[in-house]
Amino acid sequence: MYLPTLLASFLILSCISIETLAFTHSRGSASLIPSFSSQVVSKHRLFSTAGNDQEETTKVERTPKSNLSGHDVKSSVKMDMDPEELALQQTLVEHQTNAAKLGFPVDVRTLVQYNHGFAVISTNSKSNPGFPGGSVVGFAPDEQGRPLFIFSRISAHTQDIMRDPKCSLTIASKDFKGAADGRVNLLGEAKKLPKEDIEHAKEIYRKKHPGAFWVDFGDFKWFRMEVQDVRFVGGFARAGSISSDEYTNSEPDAISEFGGKIAEHMNGDHMSATIGIVSHYIPGLIVTEAEITSVDSLGMYIKCTRIPRASNQPQQFKIRMPFPRRAENRGDVKGLIVEMTQAAAKGASESTEQ
């Protein structure tokens, strides 16, 4: 079909991840739509195992209003591909299609929960009617993912939301470096927190901001944002929205809280093991670098560098590497990575003997 050709064209572009192949997402569903004269639509969910496809298809059919968003990856370049390279692209597409991933709402909740605690709030300006106002503010999500704020009475954004509570909060991933990284836009209303909820809000806020001495200042006011809609961009061509109920009813991925430390350790001390894992689980994919960018309970995202057969120009792309089974704690993650490393080493040894 069109997928190998699309992926081949796509891999020429550096620093674009595999899962950005014109994916679109709407209310928890996703489709892969190649930009050709005849559209081919795959109903695989963007953040799910392949086993969830039927359930997700049913959900889409029940949804009367579609809100698809995303970007088509277009190419008018006609390519004659080496048969071995073509076979590799087909193998890679199949592997990535079946790789287990977090559900879209879980991915959003995870990003918000483990952010560094600062974001941009956009409000309807009181001093400049008709214009949006933007401020970098501290926040902390409560158990339902609702952002908690403590604002000075005299701040412009405080005056804005006292007049009109409608606002949005743009939150970038903790390690945000550019357009290929995730960010979330929460839309809703920021309302004054009831007095009976303030002490609990202080506890939550201090965990995220231990040095926030101003939480006890009398001229600062507490607000909580009631989320009404959620927009998410996970990178190039990975964009969509989820409902407030999907957002609220999801839980952050627990492994992701310390996944960055695991990735840092692997990248610094064991990149050769990661390279071996990639080559073992995706036969034929030989990479020169394999940098783990994130770790969650279902697997890892790895930024790979390779030099294709017919070129001397390195390519960079991101792949999903699933674990053999779900990790429940830090020990599980270590054990699974060791297991995968040993399987890769054994496979390489057997291949050499043959």
Backbone torsions as a table, in degrees:
resi	resn	phi	psi	omega
1	MET	NA	-153.2	-174.5
2	TYR	-88.2	-15.1	-171.4
3	LEU	-60.8	-46.7	-179.6
4	PRO	-60.1	-41.5	179.1
5	THR	-63.5	-41.4	179.1
6	LEU	-62.4	-46.1	-178.0
7	LEU	-66.2	-38.3	179.5
8	ALA	-62.0	-45.4	177.7
9	SER	-62.9	-39.0	-175.4
10	PHE	-67.5	-39.5	-175.4
11	LEU	-66.3	-17.2	176.4
12	ILE	-66.2	-28.7	179.3
13	LEU	-80.7	122.5	-177.5
14	SER	-80.2	156.0	173.2
15	CYS	65.2	25.0	175.7
16	ILE	-117.7	131.9	-172.4
17	SER	-80.2	157.2	-179.4
18	ILE	-58.5	-36.9	-174.7
19	GLU	-79.9	11.4	177.9
20	THR	-101.5	25.5	-178.3
21	LEU	-80.6	75.1	177.2
22	ALA	51.9	36.4	174.3
23	PHE	-71.1	140.9	170.3
24	THR	-126.2	152.6	-176.2
25	HIS	-138.5	137.7	177.5
26	SER	-146.5	118.2	176.6
27	ARG	50.1	45.9	174.1
28	GLY	91.7	0.5	178.2
29	SER	-116.8	164.0	-179.6
30	ALA	-148.0	151.4	177.3
31	SER	-136.2	148.8	175.2
32	LEU	-103.2	114.0	-173.0
33	ILE	-121.0	95.9	176.0
34	PRO	-64.5	145.5	-176.8
35	SER	-90.3	73.6	176.8
36	PHE	-123.0	170.9	-178.1
37	SER	-61.7	-31.4	175.4
38	SER	-110.9	111.5	-176.2
39	GLN	-75.7	136.8	175.4
40	VAL	-115.7	119.6	-175.0
41	VAL	-109.8	124.4	174.7
42	SER	-103.9	133.4	-176.7
43	LYS	-95.4	23.3	173.8
44	HIS	-68.8	133.5	178.7
45	ARG	-72.7	142.1	-175.7
46	LEU	-63.5	-43.3	-179.1
47	PHE	-118.4	73.4	177.5
48	SER	-163.4	166.5	171.6
49	THR	-78.4	162.2	-178.1
50	ALA	-62.9	-24.5	-178.9
51	GLY	-66.7	-13.8	-179.0
52	ASN	-90.2	1.2	-172.0
53	ASP	-60.9	-45.9	-175.7
54	GLN	-64.1	-44.0	178.5
55	GLU	-59.4	-43.0	-176.1
56	GLU	-71.1	-34.6	177.3
57	THR	-62.2	-42.9	178.4
58	THR	-60.3	-40.4	-179.3
59	LYS	-63.6	-42.0	-179.4
60	VAL	-63.4	-40.9	-178.0
61	GLU	-66.3	-26.1	179.5
62	ARG	-82.3	-15.3	-175.2
63	THR	-83.9	113.1	-175.9
64	PRO	-72.7	-28.7	-175.8
65	LYS	-113.7	117.0	179.7
66	SER	-95.6	141.9	-179.8
67	ASN	-132.5	56.1	-177.6
68	LEU	-67.8	143.6	173.9
69	SER	-146.8	162.0	-178.7
70	GLY	148.6	-171.3	-177.9
71	HIS	-133.7	131.8	174.8
72	ASP	-75.2	139.2	174.4
73	VAL	-98.9	105.9	-171.8
74	LYS	-105.1	145.4	175.9
75	SER	-151.6	129.5	176.8
76	SER	-103.3	7.1	-177.4
77	VAL	-80.2	127.7	177.1
78	LYS	-94.2	126.3	-172.9
79	MET	-121.9	139.4	169.9
80	ASP	-103.0	110.1	-172.3
81	MET	-101.1	141.6	173.2
82	ASP	-56.7	134.7	-177.7
83	PRO	-55.6	-38.8	179.1
84	GLU	-67.1	-38.0	177.7
85	GLU	-66.6	-40.3	178.4
86	LEU	-62.2	-43.0	178.9
87	ALA	-62.4	-38.8	178.1
88	LEU	-63.4	-42.9	180.0
89	GLN	-61.8	-39.6	178.9
90	GLN	-65.4	-41.6	177.5
91	THR	-62.2	-42.5	-178.6
92	LEU	-66.1	-43.0	178.4
93	VAL	-61.0	-44.5	-179.7
94	GLU	-63.1	-43.6	179.8
95	HIS	-62.1	-46.3	-177.2
96	GLN	-69.3	-33.1	178.3
97	THR	-64.3	-37.2	-175.7
98	ASN	-94.4	-3.9	-177.7
99	ALA	-69.6	130.3	179.7
100	ALA	-67.2	135.8	-179.7
101	LYS	-136.8	161.5	175.4
102	LEU	-65.1	149.8	173.1
103	GLY	-64.9	149.7	-175.5
104	PHE	-55.2	-48.5	178.4
105	PRO	-61.0	-36.6	178.9
106	VAL	-64.8	-40.5	179.3
107	ASP	-61.3	-40.1	179.2
108	VAL	-67.2	-48.0	179.9
109	ARG	-60.6	-36.7	179.9
110	THR	-64.6	-44.5	179.2
111	LEU	-60.8	-44.7	-178.6
112	VAL	-66.5	-42.0	-175.2
113	GLN	-66.0	-41.0	-172.6
114	TYR	-103.5	15.0	170.5
115	ASN	-65.1	162.2	-178.2
116	HIS	-73.0	-4.6	175.1
117	GLY	99.3	12.5	177.1
118	PHE	-130.5	144.0	-176.6
119	ALA	-156.2	174.9	178.5
120	VAL	-104.3	119.7	175.1
121	ILE	-96.4	133.6	177.4
122	SER	-111.9	128.3	-176.2
123	THR	-129.6	164.8	174.5
124	ASN	-85.2	113.6	-170.7
125	SER	-63.7	131.0	175.4
126	LYS	-79.8	-38.7	-176.6
127	SER	-81.1	-23.0	178.0
128	ASN	-128.6	75.4	-175.3
129	PRO	-53.0	136.2	179.2
130	GLY	92.6	-9.4	179.4
131	PHE	-112.0	146.6	173.6
132	PRO	-80.9	147.1	173.4
133	GLY	-109.9	144.2	-179.7
134	GLY	-127.4	136.6	179.4
135	SER	-143.1	141.7	171.2
136	VAL	-82.5	123.7	-175.1
137	VAL	-133.0	156.6	171.7
138	GLY	-84.7	149.1	177.0
139	PHE	-153.2	166.5	172.7
140	ALA	-146.6	128.9	179.8
141	PRO	-77.7	139.5	175.5
142	ASP	-84.0	-169.1	-175.0
143	GLU	-63.3	-22.0	178.7
144	GLN	-100.5	8.2	179.7
145	GLY	82.2	7.7	179.9
146	ARG	-80.0	125.4	-179.5
147	PRO	-66.2	134.4	173.8
148	LEU	-105.8	136.0	-179.3
149	PHE	-127.6	151.8	166.0
150	ILE	-129.9	115.6	-171.3
151	PHE	-118.5	146.3	171.3
152	SER	-70.3	143.9	-179.4
153	ARG	-60.5	-31.4	-173.0
154	ILE	-89.1	-5.6	-179.9
155	SER	-65.8	145.7	-178.8
156	ALA	-60.7	-41.4	-178.3
157	HIS	-68.6	-29.3	175.6
158	THR	-66.5	-45.4	177.6
159	GLN	-60.9	-37.5	-179.5
160	ASP	-63.9	-50.3	-174.7
161	ILE	-76.0	-20.6	173.0
162	MET	-68.0	-31.3	178.6
163	ARG	-85.3	-40.2	-179.6
164	ASP	-144.6	109.8	-173.9
165	PRO	-72.8	-10.7	-179.6
166	LYS	-65.8	131.5	-178.0
167	CYS	-160.3	173.8	171.7
168	SER	-137.8	154.7	-179.5
169	LEU	-126.7	120.4	179.7
170	THR	-101.1	118.7	-173.2
171	ILE	-120.1	122.8	177.7
172	ALA	-95.4	154.6	177.9
173	SER	-61.0	155.6	-173.6
174	LYS	-56.4	-37.5	-178.2
175	ASP	-105.8	33.2	-177.0
176	PHE	-59.2	128.9	179.2
177	LYS	-127.8	-17.0	-177.4
178	GLY	178.4	-169.3	-172.0
179	ALA	-63.6	-19.4	-180.0
180	ALA	-81.3	-6.0	-177.3
181	ASP	-99.6	160.5	-172.4
182	GLY	-77.2	149.6	172.5
183	ARG	-153.8	151.4	-175.8
184	VAL	-125.4	141.3	174.0
185	ASN	-120.3	111.0	177.6
186	LEU	-93.7	132.0	177.4
187	LEU	-115.1	138.6	179.6
188	GLY	174.6	-151.7	-178.8
189	GLU	-128.6	131.8	177.2
190	ALA	-95.7	116.6	-176.2
191	LYS	-122.9	151.6	-179.3
192	LYS	-59.3	137.3	-177.3
193	LEU	-77.8	134.5	176.0
194	PRO	-59.5	146.6	-176.2
195	LYS	-56.1	-36.9	-177.0
196	GLU	-69.1	-13.3	-179.1
197	ASP	-100.3	-4.0	-171.8
198	ILE	-68.3	-43.7	-177.5
199	GLU	-61.8	-41.6	177.7
200	HIS	-66.0	-37.6	178.3
201	ALA	-62.8	-38.4	178.1
202	LYS	-60.8	-41.3	179.8
203	GLU	-61.9	-45.9	-179.3
204	ILE	-64.3	-44.6	-175.7
205	TYR	-66.1	-39.7	-177.9
206	ARG	-69.1	-27.6	176.0
207	LYS	-66.2	-36.9	178.8
208	LYS	-82.4	-35.0	-177.8
209	HIS	-129.2	80.2	-175.9
210	PRO	-58.8	-26.8	-177.8
211	GLY	-94.1	15.6	-175.7
212	ALA	-79.8	74.4	-179.3
213	PHE	-66.9	-19.9	-175.8
214	TRP	-75.9	-3.9	-179.0
215	VAL	-64.0	-18.0	-179.9
216	ASP	-101.5	1.8	179.7
217	PHE	-69.8	136.9	-177.4
218	GLY	-70.3	-25.4	-178.0
219	ASP	-94.6	13.9	173.5
220	PHE	-107.4	142.6	-175.3
221	LYS	-120.2	143.3	179.5
222	TRP	-90.9	138.2	176.1
223	PHE	-134.3	152.2	174.4
224	ARG	-130.0	132.8	-179.6
225	MET	-90.0	120.9	174.7
226	GLU	-88.5	110.6	-173.4
227	VAL	-75.9	128.8	-179.3
228	GLN	-112.4	-23.2	178.7
229	ASP	-158.8	156.1	-176.2
230	VAL	-136.5	127.5	173.7
231	ARG	-114.7	142.0	-174.2
232	PHE	-137.7	137.4	172.2
233	VAL	-125.5	119.4	-178.1
234	GLY	-100.8	4.6	-176.8
235	GLY	140.5	-171.6	-179.5
236	PHE	-57.9	127.0	175.3
237	ALA	63.5	16.4	174.9
238	ARG	-119.6	92.3	-176.3
239	ALA	-148.6	151.4	178.0
240	GLY	174.1	-160.7	-177.6
241	SER	-145.5	156.9	173.5
242	ILE	-131.5	161.3	-178.9
243	SER	-79.7	163.9	178.1
244	SER	-63.9	-34.7	178.7
245	ASP	-66.5	-42.5	177.3
246	GLU	-60.8	-40.7	179.8
247	TYR	-65.4	-50.6	-175.5
248	THR	-65.7	-37.5	-175.0
249	ASN	-82.8	-2.1	179.1
250	SER	-93.7	160.0	177.7
251	GLU	-117.4	142.6	175.3
252	PRO	-62.5	148.1	177.2
253	ASP	-72.9	121.3	-173.5
254	ALA	-66.8	-36.8	-177.8
255	ILE	-65.8	-32.3	-177.8
256	SER	-62.3	-21.0	-179.0
257	GLU	-61.8	-37.3	179.4
258	PHE	-116.7	8.6	-179.1
259	GLY	-61.0	-32.7	179.6
260	GLY	-62.8	-35.9	178.6
261	LYS	-67.7	-38.2	178.0
262	ILE	-65.1	-44.0	179.4
263	ALA	-61.4	-42.9	-180.0
264	GLU	-60.5	-43.1	179.6
265	HIS	-65.4	-45.9	-179.4
266	MET	-63.2	-42.3	-178.1
267	ASN	-67.5	-35.8	-177.6
268	GLY	-79.1	-34.9	-171.9
269	ASP	-118.0	-18.9	-170.9
270	HIS	-138.0	35.9	-179.5
271	MET	-62.5	-32.4	179.0
272	SER	-61.3	-34.4	177.4
273	ALA	-67.3	-40.2	178.3
274	THR	-64.9	-40.6	177.1
275	ILE	-59.3	-42.4	178.7
276	GLY	-64.2	-39.0	178.8
277	ILE	-62.2	-45.8	179.9
278	VAL	-58.8	-48.4	-177.2
279	SER	-65.6	-33.2	-178.1
280	HIS	-74.6	-45.9	-173.9
281	TYR	-85.5	-15.0	172.6
282	ILE	-125.7	83.6	-174.0
283	PRO	-54.1	131.3	178.4
284	GLY	95.4	-13.9	-180.0
285	LEU	-89.7	100.7	179.9
286	ILE	-101.6	119.6	-176.9
287	VAL	-118.5	152.0	178.5
288	THR	-94.3	-24.6	175.9
289	GLU	-139.3	146.7	177.7
290	ALA	-145.1	99.2	-176.9
291	GLU	-103.4	118.4	177.8
292	ILE	-72.9	123.9	-179.0
293	THR	-98.3	-24.7	177.2
294	SER	-161.4	154.0	178.5
295	VAL	-132.0	132.2	176.0
296	ASP	-133.4	-172.4	-174.0
297	SER	-69.2	-19.5	-177.2
298	LEU	-105.7	-9.8	-179.7
299	GLY	160.8	-157.3	-174.8
300	MET	-134.1	152.4	165.5
301	TYR	-103.4	133.3	-174.9
302	ILE	-128.0	126.2	174.6
303	LYS	-88.8	117.1	-174.5
304	CYS	-107.0	150.4	172.6
305	THR	-123.6	131.0	178.3
306	ARG	-144.9	160.2	172.9
307	ILE	-115.0	112.6	-177.2
308	PRO	-66.5	163.6	-174.7
309	ARG	-57.9	-42.3	-172.2
310	ALA	-97.8	25.1	-176.8
311	SER	-153.0	156.1	173.0
312	ASN	-110.0	11.0	179.6
313	GLN	-97.3	124.0	-179.8
314	PRO	-67.2	146.5	175.6
315	GLN	-115.3	143.6	174.7
316	GLN	-122.0	137.0	179.5
317	PHE	-158.9	159.4	-177.8
318	LYS	-107.4	136.4	177.4
319	ILE	-123.7	159.9	173.9
320	ARG	-98.6	127.7	176.5
321	MET	-117.8	102.1	-176.7
322	PRO	-76.1	152.3	171.6
323	PHE	-77.4	158.0	175.7
324	PRO	-62.3	-26.0	177.9
325	ARG	-158.0	167.5	-177.1
326	ARG	-66.1	139.1	174.6
327	ALA	-93.6	134.6	-179.0
328	GLU	-102.6	-20.7	-177.3
329	ASN	-155.9	179.7	-177.2
330	ARG	-61.5	-40.4	178.9
331	GLY	-61.3	-38.7	177.6
332	ASP	-61.9	-43.1	-178.7
333	VAL	-61.3	-46.4	178.9
334	LYS	-59.3	-46.5	-179.2
335	GLY	-62.3	-39.7	-179.5
336	LEU	-68.2	-41.1	179.0
337	ILE	-66.6	-40.1	176.5
338	VAL	-62.5	-43.8	178.6
339	GLU	-59.2	-45.2	179.9
340	MET	-67.8	-37.0	177.9
341	THR	-64.4	-43.3	179.4
342	GLN	-66.1	-39.4	177.7
343	ALA	-63.4	-39.4	179.1
344	ALA	-65.9	-43.1	179.9
345	ALA	-64.6	-41.1	178.9
346	LYS	-64.3	-44.0	178.9
347	GLY	-62.9	-39.3	179.6
348	ALA	-67.2	-38.0	179.6
349	SER	-65.9	-45.0	178.4
350	GLU	-63.6	-37.6	179.2
351	SER	-65.4	-37.8	179.7
352	THR	-67.5	-40.4	-180.0
353	GLU	-64.1	-35.0	179.7
354	GLN	-73.0	NA	NA
